[in-house]
């Protein structure tokens, strides 16, 4: 009895510390902390991810967000080598070493130009007719360019750009100067079209719809912070 009384205070303190540790562990399991590495192209980051990144940072300020810019193939390599937690890639992707979670955005490729080319904005023009105009397109190594060229070839149309670029943003600015006709997803030049800085040139046939998908490492051992970001993207998709 005497010994018990002597160690009671110490045991009581130890049990209290244990309860506090257990509570802290439970809290951490449901708290977004640590690092989330997001891999995407500059264009997807600017035109799609920006509002989600802002919202997530405000909601989970203790999470360190790392944005890694690259093409779809570079994004996939980062996921495979455990250098990225979430990736956004051009679909379709056929790679068994990553997990495709969902489609997060549809892209409607179209031709746009300054009002200098207004004669092409009335009605619908034959896709083949654009072969005779100066074209601005992404470099051939990009998935976007390959998809557009592949579709055009299937229609017997050969689109040879006068200027190739690595940036859709730069292409948009060049198109606004009247230097040529650019092929850009409508979603990425919505503001310029609404303002009249660019006009849309509708073609027959129209370019096929593409999509951006959310990709994850094959391991799929996701932290709570990563799951929270994915959940937020899913809610935005359903709005």
N, C-alpha and C positions, 0 to 999 in steps of 0.2 A: 504493500500500500504506500509506504514511504517513497519507494523508488518510482512508483507510478506517478505520484504527485510531483516528483522532481522533474520528470521528463514530459509531463502533460503539456506544459506551455510550448516546449520545443516541437512536439508532435503536432499540436494544434496549429502552430505556425507553418509547419511543413505541409499539412493538409490544405491550409488556406492557399499557399503558393501553388500547390498542385491544381486546385480548383481554378485559380487565376490563369494558369498555363493552359488548362483545358478550354476555358472560355476564350482565351486569345487564339488558340488553334482553330476553334470553331468559327471565330470571326474571320480569320485569315482565309479559310476555305471559301468564304462567300464575299471576299473583298478583293477588288481588282488592284493588284500591286505588281511590281516587276517591270518587265520589258515586253512590248509587242512589236515585232518586226514586220512591217507591211511592205510588200513588193508590188510595184505597178509601174506602168509607163508614166512619163510626165503628163501626157494628155489625160489619162484616166485619173491621175491624182488631182489635176486641176479641175476637170469638168465633172467628175463624179465623186471622188473621195473627200474633197475639201470640206463640205458641210458635215460629213460624218466624223472627220478627224476633229473638227472644232467642237462638235457636240460631245464626243467621247472624252476629249481632254477636259472639258468643263465638268463632266460627270465623274471622271476618274482621274483627278489631278496627280495621284500618286503613281500612275503608270507612265513609264518613259516610252514614248512612241518613236520608233526609228523607221523613217521612210527610205526605201531603197528603190531607185528608179532604174528601169531596164525594159527591154523587149519581153515578149511572152516567153521566148526560149530562155532568156537570161533569168527571168522570174522562176521558171520551172527548175533551172539548175540550182538556184538559191534554196528552193524548197527541198530538193533532193539532198543537198549537202548540209541540211540543218542550219542554214544561214538565214532562213525566213520562216515566219509563223503563218502568214496569210499572203496569198498571191492573187492578183487579178490578171487574167490572161484572155487573149482572143480565142474564141471558140470557132471550130471544133478543135479539141485536143485529144489525142489518142496516146496516152502514156500511163501504163499500169503502175508506175512508180510514184504517182501522186494521186490524191483524192480530189475529184471535182465535186464541190458541195452544191452549187446552184448557179443559175443564170441570174445576174444582178442588173444587167442593162442591155437593151437592144440598141443596135446601131444601124441607121439608115444612110448608107453611103449615097452621096449625091454630088452633082457638079454645081459649083458656084463660081461667080465671077463678078467683077465690078459692073456698074450700069453701062460701061463701054460696050459690053456684049449684049445689050438689051434686045437685039433682034432675035436672040435665041431663047428669050424668056417667054415669048408668046406661044402658048400651046405646048406641044410635046415634039421634040426633035428626035430623029433617028440617031441611035447611039453611034452608028458608023460615021455620021456627019462630023462628029467631034474629032475624028482623025485629022481633019484639015485645019484644026485650031491649035494654038500653043497651049500645051497642057502642063500643069504642075502636079506632081505626084510624089508620094513617099518613095524612099530608096527601095530598090528591088528586094533587099534582104528582109524587109518588114512583112509580117503576116498580112497586114492590110493590103499592101500593094499586090502581093501574090494572089490574094483572093479576088481582087478586082481584075487583074490581068487574066487570071484563069477563067473567070466568067466571060470576059470580053472575047477571049479566044474561042470559047465554046459557041459564041454567036458569030464567029467569023470576023471579028473586029480586032484590030491591032492598035492599041493605044501606046504611043511612044512619046513620053514627056520631053519637053525641051529643058525643063529644070527638075532635078530630083533633090529632095530634102529629107532631113532626118526628123524635122519638127513640124507638126501640124500647125502650131502657133505661127511659125515663120511663114508657112505656106499660106495661111489665112491673110497675113499682112501683105504678102506679095500679090495675092489675088485682088485685094482691095486697091492696089495701085494700078490695076488694069494690065499687068504684065502677061497674064494668061488665065486659063480656066483651071480651077483646082478641084480635086476630088476629095471631099471631106465628109465625115458623118454629119448629117443635119443637126444632130443634138449638140455638136461642138461649135456650131456657128449660128445658133438660134438668135443670139443677141444681134449679130451683124445683119442677119436677114430681116429682123424686125425693124432695125434702124434704117435699112435701105443701103447700107454700105456694101452689101453683097446681094446679088439676085440668084435665085435658084434656076437651074436649067434642067428641066425634066426630060428624061429620055425614054425611048421605047427600043428595047425593053429597059425597065428600071433595074438598077443594080440590086442584087439580093440582100436581104436583111442579114446582118451579122449580130453577134452577141459577145458580151464580156461575161466570163465566168469566174466564180470564186474557187480558188484551188488551195488545198491544204497538204501538208506533208503526209506521207503514207502512214507514218507512225500514229498520227491522229491522237496523241496523248496531249490534249489541249489544256492549257492553264485556264483558270477562271477568267483572267483578264482577256485572253484570246476569245473565249466563248462569249464574253460580254460584247466584244466588238462584232463578232459574227451575228449575234442576236440583234444588235442595233441595225446592221445592214439589212437583215431580213425584215425588220419592221418597216424600214424605209422603202423596201421593195414593194411592200403590200399597201402603201399609202395611195 
